[in-house]
Amino acid sequence: MNTVLIIGAKSDIAKALARAYAANHSNLQLAARKVHELETFANDLRIRHRIDVSLYELDITATASHQSFYETVTPKPQGVIVASGYMCEQEAAQTSLEKTLQTLNVNFTGAVCLLNIVANDFEARQEGFIVGISSVAGDRGRASNYIYGAAKAGFSAYLSGLRNRLYASGVHVMSVKPGFVNTKMTAALRLSAPLTAQPDEVAEDILNAQQRNVDILYTKGIWRYIMGVITLIPESLFKKMHL
Ligand SMILES: NC(=O)c1ccc[n+]([C@@H]2O[C@H](COP(=O)([O-])OP(=O)(O)OC[C@H]3O[C@@H](n4cnc5c(N)ncnc54)[C@H](OP(=O)(O)O)[C@@H]3O)[C@@H](O)[C@H]2O)c1
């Protein structure tokens, strides 16, 4: 039986992923801040799917603790999914040093430092898969969301390089680029219904794509075409648009 480690396990998408992988007969290791709050959720998965679920305390920004965190993870997982993320209002991200750093540290620095440790282990074992949840926001910087977008762009570039490096070791790395998803993160936003996915839909897409070794997954799929058009708009025109 495979074991999958989910980072940022309290996220709505992560919980949907935990349910999807549990239904697919994977044991789970859930890592999050205040992870005890996941005890009831974990119990439900154990009973419903007869799988092992263990909980680990982790703050993705506490980079100095990553090595000791990964050493305590037993058994070593066959798959790691990074679902942690942080998005505040753009105005706050561009005026508050604390929020700027939190945006960069959760979405980029923390994720990179942790995955470096996982990648070295998987490379030595010549097995495993890594799924990083980035965002369409990383495909092009927009005035309304460019600090979060910049962190996600960095994360997407990191995942691309990691995929390139680990290919020779038989370790697959998948980048996930969700468009709009109906979660806590977007609860205050008015999202276009036809372009918005539910967490369970995203989780099913991720599980299916990961099993097929897809490299880059857009979910919903239409976002691949939307971002294809957005990235083609000339910069001279793009800077005059209010996106
Ligand atoms: N929702 C969307 O429209 C959308 C679109 C594109 C990409 N994404 C990405 O999808 C992923 C999942 O997000 P979501 O939509 O499911 O949002 P969510 O429910 O708000 O989940 C975000 C999770 O990240 C965790 N987190 C934040 N800072 C952390 C830290 N320092 N250490 C550990 N965990 C931390 C939060 O944990 P706490 O519960 O402890 O705060 C929260 O559970 C994120 O990477 C997000 O950027 C979402």
The ligand as an SDF file (V2000), in Angstrom:
LIG
                    3D

 48 52  0  0  0  0  0  0  0  0999 V2000
   -8.6910   28.4150   -4.0120 N   0  0  0  0  0  0  0  0  0  0  0  0
   -8.2280   28.8090   -5.1890 C   0  0  0  0  0  0  0  0  0  0  0  0
   -8.9350   29.4620   -5.9930 O   0  0  0  0  0  0  0  0  0  0  0  0
   -6.8120   28.4570   -5.5900 C   0  0  0  0  0  0  0  0  0  0  0  0
   -6.4100   28.7670   -6.8990 C   0  0  0  0  0  0  0  0  0  0  0  0
   -5.1200   28.4600   -7.2940 C   0  0  0  0  0  0  0  0  0  0  0  0
   -4.2570   27.8350   -6.4070 C   0  0  0  0  0  0  0  0  0  0  0  0
   -4.6670   27.5580   -5.1300 N   0  0  0  0  0  0  0  0  0  0  0  0
   -3.7100   26.9130   -4.2550 C   0  0  0  0  0  0  0  0  0  0  0  0
   -4.2510   25.6920   -3.7940 O   0  0  0  0  0  0  0  0  0  0  0  0
   -3.6140   25.3480   -2.5560 C   0  0  0  0  0  0  0  0  0  0  0  0
   -4.6860   24.9620   -1.5510 C   0  0  0  0  0  0  0  0  0  0  0  0
   -5.4420   26.1260   -1.2120 O   0  0  0  0  0  0  0  0  0  0  0  0
   -6.9970   26.1320   -0.8650 P   0  0  0  0  0  0  0  0  0  0  0  0
   -7.6930   26.7880   -1.9650 O   0  0  0  0  0  0  0  0  0  0  0  0
   -7.4010   24.7580   -0.4440 O   0  0  0  0  0  0  0  0  0  0  0  0
   -7.0380   27.1540    0.3370 O   0  0  0  0  0  0  0  0  0  0  0  0
   -7.1860   26.9990    1.9260 P   0  0  0  0  0  0  0  0  0  0  0  0
   -8.3230   26.1040    2.2710 O   0  0  0  0  0  0  0  0  0  0  0  0
   -7.1970   28.4110    2.4320 O   0  0  0  0  0  0  0  0  0  0  0  0
   -5.8460   26.2760    2.3430 O   0  0  0  0  0  0  0  0  0  0  0  0
   -4.6160   26.8710    2.5050 C   0  0  0  0  0  0  0  0  0  0  0  0
   -3.9190   26.0810    3.5820 C   0  0  0  0  0  0  0  0  0  0  0  0
   -2.5520   26.4770    3.6500 O   0  0  0  0  0  0  0  0  0  0  0  0
   -2.1880   26.3680    4.9970 C   0  0  0  0  0  0  0  0  0  0  0  0
   -1.0590   27.2010    5.3950 N   0  0  0  0  0  0  0  0  0  0  0  0
   -0.9650   28.5530    5.3120 C   0  0  0  0  0  0  0  0  0  0  0  0
    0.1890   28.9560    5.8660 N   0  0  0  0  0  0  0  0  0  0  0  0
    0.8130   27.8330    6.3200 C   0  0  0  0  0  0  0  0  0  0  0  0
    2.0210   27.5880    7.0000 C   0  0  0  0  0  0  0  0  0  0  0  0
    2.8360   28.5900    7.3370 N   0  0  0  0  0  0  0  0  0  0  0  0
    2.3540   26.3160    7.3010 N   0  0  0  0  0  0  0  0  0  0  0  0
    1.5360   25.2890    6.9880 C   0  0  0  0  0  0  0  0  0  0  0  0
    0.3610   25.4490    6.3460 N   0  0  0  0  0  0  0  0  0  0  0  0
    0.0090   26.7110    6.0240 C   0  0  0  0  0  0  0  0  0  0  0  0
   -3.4140   26.8370    5.7820 C   0  0  0  0  0  0  0  0  0  0  0  0
   -3.3100   26.2790    7.0640 O   0  0  0  0  0  0  0  0  0  0  0  0
   -4.0750   26.8550    8.3550 P   0  0  0  0  0  0  0  0  0  0  0  0
   -5.4060   26.1510    8.3170 O   0  0  0  0  0  0  0  0  0  0  0  0
   -3.2060   26.4560    9.4940 O   0  0  0  0  0  0  0  0  0  0  0  0
   -4.1960   28.3520    8.1670 O   0  0  0  0  0  0  0  0  0  0  0  0
   -4.5580   26.2850    4.9510 C   0  0  0  0  0  0  0  0  0  0  0  0
   -5.0130   25.0560    5.4570 O   0  0  0  0  0  0  0  0  0  0  0  0
   -2.7760   26.5590   -2.1450 C   0  0  0  0  0  0  0  0  0  0  0  0
   -1.4370   26.3490   -2.5250 O   0  0  0  0  0  0  0  0  0  0  0  0
   -3.3800   27.6680   -2.9910 C   0  0  0  0  0  0  0  0  0  0  0  0
   -2.4330   28.7120   -3.1950 O   0  0  0  0  0  0  0  0  0  0  0  0
   -5.9280   27.8380   -4.7060 C   0  0  0  0  0  0  0  0  0  0  0  0
  1  2  1  0
  2  3  2  0
  2  4  1  0
  4  5  1  0
  4 48  2  0
  5  6  2  0
  6  7  1  0
  7  8  2  0
  8  9  1  0
  8 48  1  0
  9 10  1  0
  9 46  1  0
 10 11  1  0
 11 12  1  0
 11 44  1  0
 12 13  1  0
 13 14  1  0
 14 15  2  0
 14 16  1  0
 14 17  1  0
 17 18  1  0
 18 19  2  0
 18 20  1  0
 18 21  1  0
 21 22  1  0
 22 23  1  0
 23 24  1  0
 23 42  1  0
 24 25  1  0
 25 26  1  0
 25 36  1  0
 26 27  1  0
 26 35  1  0
 27 28  2  0
 28 29  1  0
 29 30  1  0
 29 35  2  0
 30 31  1  0
 30 32  2  0
 32 33  1  0
 33 34  2  0
 34 35  1  0
 36 37  1  0
 36 42  1  0
 37 38  1  0
 38 39  2  0
 38 40  1  0
 38 41  1  0
 42 43  1  0
 44 45  1  0
 44 46  1  0
 46 47  1  0
M  CHG  2   8   1  16  -1
M  END
$$$$
